[in-house]
Amino acid sequence: MAMTASSQIGSKTRGPGRLASLALALAVAGGGAGCGTLARPAATADATTTGSVAGTATPSDPRQASEVWGERYRANPRDPVAAIHYAQALRGTGQRAQAAAVLEQASMHNGGNMELMGAYGRALADVGKHQQALEVLNRAHTPDRPDWRILNVQGAVLDQLGRHEDAQRYYATALRIVPEEPAVLSNLGLSYALSKNLPEAEATLKRAAAGRNADPRVRQNLALVVGLQGRFEEAETIARADLPPDQAAANVAYLRQMLSQQNALARSRPKRPTARPSS
């Protein structure tokens, strides 16, 4: 529940107002194999994952990974494996626009590579090109062989566009492929929160948090949704499972302050005069 000044919270009774800036940042990151909490899930290995691909070791540090994969990418910009891993490393160092450019270049020569198209679609969403991201993600899998990870990302992008009902249908399709998958349930819970259905958001995030592979950020989303309903002590208890006590308390105090300010602002607004029938 990493709250910042940009995370303007809506009223306790109506649910999140400008919660989208917080929740959707979580959701897109969790759009892939990991959990949104927008987790750095992806259809390919994350930039922080150690291992080797085609003889190239991937360092755990994103900057080192950027050097290793950048050298291989510059030697052959058409290499989809190099492009994917180089872009992941760039994202890990905050260079999201450059990551999208790398994948765009590679996609021009590998239009049939679905893994590459999935990575490119996520990269476009990262830089706010949501409509283009949807178009690319639609080419990252086929109706007869749907990829739940891509469906999850598509749902997250639709949520960013404010199309919450459409997003929830994508999550439902993904859950038919991987029932109770925490990554999908987490994004679905955030989607319910964005559509101001906090009870359903809470129930869904509880299911996500109960999963064996649930990311700790799922619990922070759950704490956020519980706090938005005014149950601050319970929210702090949930947050403490993964955060130091002082940070959990600070997050809940910030949430309480934001809700209080929103409620005060709502009370201070002049009421609209009631229309009276003309005599």
N, C-alpha and C positions, 0 to 999 in steps of 0.2 A: 504494500500500500504506500508506494513512494509518492507522496503528494507534494506538489509544487504550487507556486503561486498561480500558474496557468491552469491549475485544475479547479475551476470554479464549480462548486457543488450546489446542486439544486435543493429545494426544500425537502424536509423530512417526509412530508405527507405526499408530495407529488413525485418524489423520486429525483433522479439526476436531471439537472438542468443542463449545465455545460460539462457534465461528467464525461462527455464524449472525448474531450481532449486527453483525459487520463485513460479511460477504458480502451479507447481505440488504439492508443499507442501500445497498450498491452496486447490487444487483440491481433494486430497485424504481426507482431513479433511472434505470437503463438500460433500463427496461421499454418505452420508446417507440422513437422513431426513432434515438436516440443509443445510446451504449454504457453499460452498467451501471457502469459504474465511474466501478448504478444510478443519468455522462453525465446530462445532463438531457434525455433523449429525450422526446418527446411527440408526439401526433398533430397538434398544432398547432405553430406557430412558438414557439420558446422565448422567454422573457421577455427574454433578452439579445440577441435577434436584431433587427437594425435593419430598417426597412422601413415600409410603410404599408398599412393596410387600410381600405378605404372612406373614404379621405381623412384618416385619422388616423395620423400618424407615430408610430412606436414607438421611444422613446429606448433607447439601449443600457444605460443605468443603470436597474436595477430600481426604485429609488425614484422617479425621474422618470417611468418607465413607469407606476408605480402612480398617480401624480397624473394623468397624461394619461388613462389608461383608466378610472381611478376616477371622474373627472368624467363621462365618457361613460356609464359604467355607472349612476351615480346618476341621470342624466337619463332612463335607460330600463333598469331592472333586468331586463327581459325580452329585451334584445338579446343573442343568444348570442355574437356576435363580441366585444362589449365584455366580457361575463362571462368568456369564455375568456382573453382577454388580461389583464384585470384580475386574474384568479386566478393567472395565470402570474407577473405582477409581484409579487403578494403572496407567492407561494412563493419568489420570488427574494430577498425580504427576510425570509424565515423565518416568515411569517404563514400557516402551512399550514392551521390550523383555520379562519381567516377565508376562505381561498381555497376550502375545501370548502363553506363556508356560501354564498358567492357563487354557486358552480356549482349548489348544491342549489336555490337560489331560481330561477335561470334554467331549470333542468331541469324545474321544475313547469309551465312554460309552453312548453317546447320538447322534449317527450318523444320526438319523432321525429328530432331532430337528433343524428345518430350521432357527429359530431365533439364535440359538447358532452357527450354521454354518456361518450365515451372520456376526456375531460378530467376529468369528475366522478368516474369510477371510479378514475382514478389519484390524484385528490385524497383520496378516501376511504381508499385504501391508505396514503397518506402519513400519515394521522392514526390508523392502526391499525384501521380498520373494514374488515377484510379480507373477511368474509363478505358484507357489504353491497356492497363494491367488486366482488366477483365477480358479484353479481346485476345491478349496473348495467352492468358491462363486457359481460355477455351480451347486453345490448340495444344495444351500440355497433357491432355488425356482424351480418350474417346468414349462415347456413350456405352459401347460394348465392353470397355475396359476402364471403368472410372477409377481414379486415384483419390482415395479419401483425403490425402494430404492436400492435394490441389483443391478439392471441394471445400476443405476447411479454410484455405487461403481465400478462395472466391467468396465465401461467406463473410470473412473479415473485411474484404474490400467493399462488398455491398453494404456492410454496416457503416463503413466510413462514408459511403455515399448517402447514408440515411435510409437505405432500403432494408429495414430490419426484418420485415416479414419475408422478403426474398432471401435474405441471409439465413434466416432460420430454416428455410426449406433446404438450403444447401447443407447446413449442419445435420439436418434430419437424414438426408441421403447418405452423408458420410457415416453417421451412426448406424445405419443399416449394414454398412460394410464392416465397421469396427465398433460393435456395441460397447458402450461405457468407456470409450477412449477419452482419457482426461483432457487431452489437447482440444478435442472437439467440444466436449462438455464445457470446458472453461470459456471458449469463445461464445458458445450458445448462452451461457449464463450472463456474460457481458452484454450480449445482444438483447436479452430480456431486460437487463438493467437500463440500457440505452432507450428501450421502448417503454420505460417507466413501469415495468412489471417486476417490482422488487421481490415479492414473495416467490415468484417462479424463478427469478435469478438466483435467489438464495438456495432454493431446493436443488437447482441444477448444479450450482457451484459446490454444494455439499457432496453431490454424487461425484463430481470431478475430484474433489479433495480426498475422497475415500479410495480412489484408484491406486493400484500398486505403483504406477509410474508417475504419479501426480507430481508436478513441479511445485516447489515451495511458493512460487508466485501465485498459484491457484488459491492457496490459503489466504494470501494477501488480498486477492480479489474478493474472496468470501468475507474477509474482515471489513473491507470497504462497503460491501452491500449491506452487511449487518449494521454497520455504523450509520449508513444512510437511512436506516429505519429507526434510528434513535437508540439502539441498544449498544451504548458505547463501552460498557464494561465487558460485555461478551465479545465485542469487536477487538478490544485490547487483548483479551485472553487468546483469541485466535491468532492475532498478529505476533504474540510473544513466542509462538511455536517456532518461528524462523528468524525473528528479529531480537536484538538486545532489548531488555525491558524499557530502557530510556527512549529508544527509537520508536518502539511500539506505542508508548504513552504519548510521545510527541506527535505521531501520526494521528492518533485518535483525538488529541487536543486540537490539532489543526482542523480535522473534520468537524468537530463540535463547533469550533469557531466559525467555520464557513457556513454551516447550517444555521447558526444563530444569526449571522449577518444576513443570510438570504431571507430568513423569517422576518427579521426586523425590517428589511427593505420592503417585503410584501405588505407588512402592516402599515408602513408609512405611505404607501401609494394611495392617492385619493380614490375613493369609490366612484364608479361611474353612476351618474344619476339614473334613476329608474324612469323608463319612458312612461308617460301618462297619456291616456287616450284624450283626444281633443273633444271638447264639449260641443 
